[in-house]
Amino acid sequence: MERRKETRHPANVRAEILYNGRVYGGVIDNLSASGAGIVTDQLDNEVAFMQYDPLELKFRSSSGEAFHIKCTIMWASYITAENLRYRIGLELVGRPWEAISQFTK
């Protein structure tokens, strides 16, 4: 059963993931008015992405506009444990949809 209330839109945007004082690389896979799906790059060490922890995303639009969005981790899972890549579901804090809606056009 689908739990999402908002339509997801493909994004495929490079991002920096700021979590627990560290910066990780990744890709924003999809965006909605209330959330985002991200996939991390391969990490050097295992990271315990914990549900309900705060996380921040930094990325740029194709026009170069910078975004820095506060999020809450809703879930995280390995894509493959051997190469330490994760898929993470995020809830956007403060619903900054007006600012990021350009990614759905």
TORKOL-4160 file (C-alpha; in steps of 0.2 Angstrom, whole numbers, padded with zeros to 4 digits, m for minus):
105
<pt num="1" X="0000" Y="0000" Z="0000"/>
<pt num="2" X="0007" Y="0017" Z="m0005"/>
<pt num="3" X="0009" Y="0029" Z="0010"/>
<pt num="4" X="0014" Y="0044" Z="0001"/>
<pt num="5" X="0002" Y="0059" Z="0000"/>
<pt num="6" X="0012" Y="0069" Z="m0013"/>
<pt num="7" X="0016" Y="0064" Z="m0031"/>
<pt num="8" X="0035" Y="0060" Z="m0033"/>
<pt num="9" X="0044" Y="0068" Z="m0047"/>
<pt num="10" X="0061" Y="0062" Z="m0055"/>
<pt num="11" X="0075" Y="0073" Z="m0051"/>
<pt num="12" X="0092" Y="0065" Z="m0054"/>
<pt num="13" X="0102" Y="0080" Z="m0046"/>
<pt num="14" X="0119" Y="0078" Z="m0038"/>
<pt num="15" X="0119" Y="0083" Z="m0019"/>
<pt num="16" X="0129" Y="0084" Z="m0004"/>
<pt num="17" X="0122" Y="0075" Z="0011"/>
<pt num="18" X="0126" Y="0083" Z="0028"/>
<pt num="19" X="0124" Y="0071" Z="0042"/>
<pt num="20" X="0131" Y="0070" Z="0060"/>
<pt num="21" X="0145" Y="0083" Z="0056"/>
<pt num="22" X="0151" Y="0074" Z="0040"/>
<pt num="23" X="0147" Y="0077" Z="0021"/>
<pt num="24" X="0143" Y="0063" Z="0009"/>
<pt num="25" X="0140" Y="0063" Z="m0009"/>
<pt num="26" X="0124" Y="0057" Z="m0018"/>
<pt num="27" X="0110" Y="0059" Z="m0030"/>
<pt num="28" X="0092" Y="0066" Z="m0026"/>
<pt num="29" X="0082" Y="0052" Z="m0035"/>
<pt num="30" X="0065" Y="0060" Z="m0033"/>
<pt num="31" X="0056" Y="0075" Z="m0025"/>
<pt num="32" X="0039" Y="0078" Z="m0019"/>
<pt num="33" X="0031" Y="0093" Z="m0010"/>
<pt num="34" X="0035" Y="0084" Z="0006"/>
<pt num="35" X="0049" Y="0073" Z="0004"/>
<pt num="36" X="0064" Y="0066" Z="m0006"/>
<pt num="37" X="0072" Y="0050" Z="m0011"/>
<pt num="38" X="0091" Y="0050" Z="m0011"/>
<pt num="39" X="0105" Y="0037" Z="m0015"/>
<pt num="40" X="0122" Y="0039" Z="m0008"/>
<pt num="41" X="0138" Y="0037" Z="m0017"/>
<pt num="42" X="0149" Y="0023" Z="m0012"/>
<pt num="43" X="0155" Y="0027" Z="0006"/>
<pt num="44" X="0172" Y="0022" Z="0014"/>
<pt num="45" X="0164" Y="0017" Z="0030"/>
<pt num="46" X="0147" Y="0010" Z="0036"/>
<pt num="47" X="0135" Y="0024" Z="0042"/>
<pt num="48" X="0121" Y="0022" Z="0054"/>
<pt num="49" X="0108" Y="0033" Z="0046"/>
<pt num="50" X="0095" Y="0033" Z="0060"/>
<pt num="51" X="0076" Y="0036" Z="0058"/>
<pt num="52" X="0070" Y="0053" Z="0063"/>
<pt num="53" X="0088" Y="0060" Z="0064"/>
<pt num="54" X="0090" Y="0078" Z="0055"/>
<pt num="55" X="0100" Y="0078" Z="0039"/>
<pt num="56" X="0103" Y="0093" Z="0027"/>
<pt num="57" X="0104" Y="0092" Z="0008"/>
<pt num="58" X="0114" Y="0105" Z="m0002"/>
<pt num="59" X="0112" Y="0105" Z="m0021"/>
<pt num="60" X="0111" Y="0117" Z="m0036"/>
<pt num="61" X="0098" Y="0118" Z="m0050"/>
<pt num="62" X="0103" Y="0117" Z="m0068"/>
<pt num="63" X="0102" Y="0136" Z="m0068"/>
<pt num="64" X="0115" Y="0136" Z="m0054"/>
<pt num="65" X="0103" Y="0141" Z="m0040"/>
<pt num="66" X="0109" Y="0135" Z="m0023"/>
<pt num="67" X="0098" Y="0125" Z="m0011"/>
<pt num="68" X="0101" Y="0120" Z="0007"/>
<pt num="69" X="0086" Y="0110" Z="0014"/>
<pt num="70" X="0083" Y="0103" Z="0031"/>
<pt num="71" X="0076" Y="0086" Z="0031"/>
<pt num="72" X="0071" Y="0072" Z="0043"/>
<pt num="73" X="0076" Y="0054" Z="0039"/>
<pt num="74" X="0061" Y="0043" Z="0038"/>
<pt num="75" X="0070" Y="0027" Z="0033"/>
<pt num="76" X="0087" Y="0021" Z="0026"/>
<pt num="77" X="0092" Y="0004" Z="0019"/>
<pt num="78" X="0107" Y="m0003" Z="0010"/>
<pt num="79" X="0107" Y="m0004" Z="m0009"/>
<pt num="80" X="0121" Y="m0017" Z="m0007"/>
<pt num="81" X="0130" Y="m0020" Z="0009"/>
<pt num="82" X="0146" Y="m0024" Z="0000"/>
<pt num="83" X="0149" Y="m0007" Z="m0007"/>
<pt num="84" X="0141" Y="0003" Z="0006"/>
<pt num="85" X="0128" Y="0013" Z="m0004"/>
<pt num="86" X="0112" Y="0018" Z="0004"/>
<pt num="87" X="0094" Y="0023" Z="m0002"/>
<pt num="88" X="0086" Y="0036" Z="0010"/>
<pt num="89" X="0069" Y="0042" Z="0012"/>
<pt num="90" X="0067" Y="0060" Z="0018"/>
<pt num="91" X="0054" Y="0071" Z="0024"/>
<pt num="92" X="0057" Y="0090" Z="0020"/>
<pt num="93" X="0056" Y="0101" Z="0035"/>
<pt num="94" X="0046" Y="0117" Z="0032"/>
<pt num="95" X="0039" Y="0112" Z="0016"/>
<pt num="96" X="0051" Y="0122" Z="0004"/>
<pt num="97" X="0041" Y="0116" Z="m0011"/>
<pt num="98" X="0039" Y="0133" Z="m0019"/>
<pt num="99" X="0058" Y="0135" Z="m0020"/>
<pt num="100" X="0062" Y="0117" Z="m0027"/>
<pt num="101" X="0046" Y="0115" Z="m0038"/>
<pt num="102" X="0057" Y="0119" Z="m0053"/>
<pt num="103" X="0063" Y="0101" Z="m0053"/>
<pt num="104" X="0046" Y="0095" Z="m0057"/>
<pt num="105" X="0044" Y="0104" Z="m0073"/>
